[in-house]
Amino acid sequence: MAGHSKWANIKHKKERQDSKKGKIFTKHARAIAVAAKEGGSDPEMNAKLKDAILKAKMENMPNDNIDRAIKKGSGEMQGQNFEEITYEGYGPGGAAVIVFTLTDNKNRTAADVRYIFDKNKGNLGTSGCVSYLFAKKGQIFISSEATDEDTLFTVALENGAEDILSSEEGYEILTKEADFASVYNAFTENSIAVLEAQVAMIPSSETLIEGENVQRFEKMLDMFSENDDVQEIWHNGIYEEEQENNESK
């Protein structure tokens, strides 16, 4: 569950998740329970819960698991208490990294996050050290085979999309956080298949990662993704081939 607005990272993430569905479902259950605890069990009245359920369903999490997580969060069933903690730092090569966690033991989680940064020649920073480089936005990815460009642009812009970025692989649609659900729903109502959708931290600038730091950076992302307490990882890292593609546009 992670990353920057790059198609390569989506594919990488999907490969990890497909082989570890049990762990992914556990992470989604935590997010749903926390959202239900904070804002109530009705997703129509709780945007955070609605977003958490959407993410879970996109990973094919069973409805029974989702319902059980909501009941735990709302107090209908016994469950653990989790705390949201966000960590900021720099990965190998100097890329800005934000790690969002849900934990029942903040000392354990802080130690794990610091270890992962240090292990991969990055470093954990202080609160606010990189978050100013990001903006929270809705982010929707649609394959180029899902629909024709005219239809996609019409549906997206009529329902509140801020920007549409196109590439050979498909389209990346950006929205304000408040408009994310309406744009996503508009695509599904028009039978346009969504590859991935999320409320994401979008970087305002990018940091090129080169040489041996590429492997270190990938290893760092994998280690964060494998940690039970880590829910999301956002970063502004970009690899050389991605930079070349951006410059050629």
C-alpha positions as CSV (number, residue, x, y, z in Angstrom):
1,M,0.0,0.0,0.0
2,A,2.1,2.9,-1.1
3,G,3.9,5.3,-3.1
4,H,4.3,7.9,-5.6
5,S,2.2,8.7,-8.7
6,K,4.1,6.3,-11.0
7,W,2.7,3.4,-12.9
8,A,5.8,1.3,-12.2
9,N,5.1,1.6,-8.5
10,I,1.5,0.5,-8.9
11,K,2.6,-2.7,-10.7
12,H,5.3,-3.3,-8.0
13,K,2.8,-2.8,-5.2
14,K,0.2,-5.0,-6.8
15,E,2.7,-7.9,-7.1
16,R,3.5,-7.6,-3.4
17,Q,-0.1,-7.4,-2.4
18,D,-1.3,-10.3,-4.5
19,S,1.1,-12.6,-2.7
20,K,0.3,-11.3,0.8
21,K,-3.5,-10.9,0.8
22,G,-3.9,-12.0,4.5
23,K,-1.5,-9.2,5.7
24,I,-3.2,-6.7,3.3
25,F,-6.6,-7.5,4.7
26,T,-5.3,-7.1,8.3
27,K,-4.1,-3.6,7.4
28,H,-7.4,-2.6,5.8
29,A,-9.3,-3.9,8.8
30,R,-7.2,-1.7,11.1
31,A,-7.9,1.4,8.9
32,I,-11.7,0.6,8.7
33,A,-11.9,0.1,12.5
34,V,-10.1,3.3,13.3
35,A,-12.2,5.3,10.9
36,A,-15.4,3.8,12.3
37,K,-14.3,4.6,15.9
38,E,-13.5,8.2,15.0
39,G,-16.5,9.1,12.8
40,G,-19.2,6.5,13.2
41,S,-20.2,3.3,11.4
42,D,-22.1,4.9,8.5
43,P,-19.8,5.5,5.5
44,E,-22.2,8.0,3.9
45,M,-21.7,10.2,7.0
46,N,-18.0,9.3,7.5
47,A,-15.7,10.2,4.5
48,K,-12.7,8.6,6.1
49,L,-14.6,5.3,6.6
50,K,-15.9,5.4,3.0
51,D,-12.4,5.8,1.7
52,A,-11.1,3.0,3.8
53,I,-13.9,0.6,2.6
54,L,-13.2,1.6,-1.0
55,K,-9.5,0.7,-0.7
56,A,-10.4,-2.6,0.9
57,K,-12.9,-3.5,-1.8
58,M,-10.4,-2.7,-4.5
59,E,-8.2,-5.4,-2.9
60,N,-11.2,-7.8,-3.0
61,M,-11.5,-7.9,0.8
62,P,-14.6,-9.9,1.7
63,N,-17.7,-8.0,2.9
64,D,-17.8,-10.1,6.1
65,N,-14.3,-8.9,7.0
66,I,-15.3,-5.3,6.3
67,D,-18.4,-5.5,8.4
68,R,-16.5,-7.1,11.2
69,A,-13.9,-4.3,11.2
70,I,-16.6,-1.7,11.3
71,K,-18.3,-3.4,14.2
72,K,-15.0,-3.5,16.1
73,G,-14.4,0.1,15.5
74,S,-17.9,1.2,16.5
75,G,-17.8,-0.9,19.7
76,E,-20.2,-3.6,18.7
77,M,-17.4,-6.1,18.9
78,Q,-14.3,-6.2,21.0
79,G,-11.1,-5.0,19.3
80,Q,-7.7,-3.5,19.8
81,N,-7.1,0.2,20.1
82,F,-4.9,1.7,17.4
83,E,-3.2,5.1,17.3
84,E,-2.4,7.0,14.1
85,I,1.3,8.1,13.9
86,T,3.0,9.7,10.8
87,Y,6.7,9.6,10.4
88,E,8.8,11.7,8.0
89,G,12.3,11.3,6.7
90,Y,14.7,10.8,3.8
91,G,15.3,7.7,1.9
92,P,18.6,6.7,0.2
93,G,19.4,9.3,-2.5
94,G,17.7,12.0,-0.5
95,A,14.0,11.4,-1.5
96,A,11.4,12.7,0.9
97,V,9.4,9.9,2.5
98,I,6.2,9.9,4.6
99,V,5.2,6.8,6.5
100,F,1.7,6.6,7.9
101,T,1.1,3.9,10.6
102,L,-1.7,2.5,12.8
103,T,-0.2,1.0,15.9
104,D,-1.1,-0.4,19.3
105,N,2.5,0.0,20.5
106,K,4.1,3.3,19.4
107,N,7.5,2.5,20.9
108,R,7.7,-0.7,18.8
109,T,6.6,1.1,15.7
110,A,9.0,4.0,16.2
111,A,11.9,1.6,16.6
112,D,10.9,-0.4,13.5
113,V,10.5,2.7,11.3
114,R,13.9,4.1,12.4
115,Y,15.5,0.7,11.8
116,I,14.1,0.5,8.2
117,F,15.4,4.0,7.4
118,D,18.8,3.3,8.9
119,K,19.1,-0.1,7.4
120,N,18.7,1.3,3.9
121,K,21.0,4.4,4.4
122,G,18.1,6.8,4.9
123,N,17.3,8.7,8.0
124,L,14.2,9.4,10.1
125,G,13.5,13.1,10.4
126,T,11.3,15.3,12.6
127,S,7.6,16.0,12.2
128,G,7.1,18.5,9.3
129,C,10.5,18.0,7.8
130,V,9.1,16.8,4.4
131,S,5.3,17.0,4.6
132,Y,5.4,20.6,3.2
133,L,6.5,19.0,-0.1
134,F,3.2,17.1,-0.5
135,A,-0.5,17.9,-1.0
136,K,-3.3,15.6,-0.1
137,K,-5.4,14.8,-3.2
138,G,-7.6,12.2,-4.7
139,Q,-5.8,10.0,-7.2
140,I,-7.4,7.7,-9.7
141,F,-5.6,5.5,-12.2
142,I,-7.4,4.2,-15.3
143,S,-6.0,2.0,-18.0
144,S,-5.8,3.3,-21.6
145,E,-7.9,0.3,-22.6
146,A,-10.8,1.1,-20.2
147,T,-12.4,3.9,-22.3
148,D,-11.8,6.4,-25.0
149,E,-10.1,9.7,-24.1
150,D,-13.1,11.9,-24.9
151,T,-15.4,10.0,-22.6
152,L,-12.8,9.9,-19.8
153,F,-12.2,13.6,-20.0
154,T,-15.9,14.4,-20.1
155,V,-16.8,12.3,-17.1
156,A,-13.7,13.4,-15.0
157,L,-14.1,17.1,-15.6
158,E,-17.8,17.3,-15.2
159,N,-17.5,15.6,-11.8
160,G,-14.8,17.8,-10.3
161,A,-11.4,16.4,-11.5
162,E,-8.6,19.0,-11.1
163,D,-6.1,17.5,-13.5
164,I,-5.7,14.6,-15.9
165,L,-2.3,13.2,-16.8
166,S,-2.0,10.8,-19.7
167,S,0.7,8.3,-20.7
168,E,1.0,5.1,-22.8
169,E,-0.2,3.1,-19.9
170,G,-3.3,5.1,-19.1
171,Y,-4.6,8.1,-17.2
172,E,-3.9,9.6,-13.8
173,I,-6.8,11.7,-12.5
174,L,-6.2,14.1,-9.6
175,T,-9.0,15.7,-7.5
176,K,-9.5,17.7,-4.4
177,E,-9.8,15.4,-1.4
178,A,-13.4,16.4,-1.0
179,D,-14.3,15.5,-4.6
180,F,-12.5,12.1,-4.7
181,A,-15.6,10.0,-4.0
182,S,-17.8,11.8,-6.5
183,V,-15.2,11.4,-9.3
184,Y,-14.6,7.8,-8.5
185,N,-18.4,7.0,-8.4
186,A,-18.8,8.8,-11.7
187,F,-16.4,6.4,-13.4
188,T,-18.0,3.3,-11.9
189,E,-21.5,4.6,-12.9
190,N,-20.3,5.0,-16.5
191,S,-18.7,1.5,-16.5
192,I,-15.2,2.8,-16.7
193,A,-12.9,0.3,-14.8
194,V,-10.7,1.9,-12.2
195,L,-7.2,0.3,-11.8
196,E,-6.5,2.0,-8.5
197,A,-8.0,4.8,-6.5
198,Q,-6.9,6.5,-3.2
199,V,-6.5,9.7,-1.3
200,A,-2.8,10.2,-1.7
201,M,0.0,12.6,-0.7
202,I,1.1,14.0,-4.0
203,P,4.6,15.5,-4.1
204,S,5.2,19.0,-5.5
205,S,8.7,18.2,-6.7
206,E,10.7,15.0,-7.4
207,T,14.1,13.7,-6.4
208,L,16.1,11.6,-8.8
209,I,17.3,8.3,-7.4
210,E,20.4,6.8,-9.2
211,G,22.9,4.0,-9.0
212,E,23.0,1.7,-6.0
213,N,20.4,3.9,-4.3
214,V,17.7,2.5,-6.6
215,Q,18.0,-1.0,-5.1
216,R,18.2,0.4,-1.5
217,F,15.1,2.5,-2.1
218,E,13.1,-0.5,-3.4
219,K,14.3,-2.5,-0.4
220,M,13.2,0.2,2.0
221,L,9.7,0.4,0.4
222,D,9.4,-3.4,0.6
223,M,10.4,-3.4,4.3
224,F,7.9,-0.7,5.1
225,S,5.2,-2.6,3.2
226,E,5.9,-5.8,5.0
227,N,5.6,-4.1,8.5
228,D,2.2,-4.8,10.0
229,D,1.9,-1.3,11.5
230,V,2.6,0.6,8.3
231,Q,-0.5,1.6,6.3
232,E,0.8,3.9,3.6
233,I,4.2,5.1,2.3
234,W,4.4,8.3,0.2
235,H,7.6,9.6,-1.4
236,N,8.9,11.9,-4.2
237,G,11.5,9.5,-5.5
238,I,11.8,9.1,-9.3
239,Y,14.1,6.8,-11.3
240,E,16.1,7.8,-14.4
241,E,13.7,6.2,-16.9
242,E,10.7,8.0,-15.3
243,Q,12.5,11.3,-15.5
244,E,13.3,10.7,-19.2
245,N,9.7,9.9,-19.9
246,N,8.5,13.1,-18.1
247,E,11.0,15.2,-20.0
248,S,9.9,13.8,-23.4
249,K,6.3,14.8,-22.8
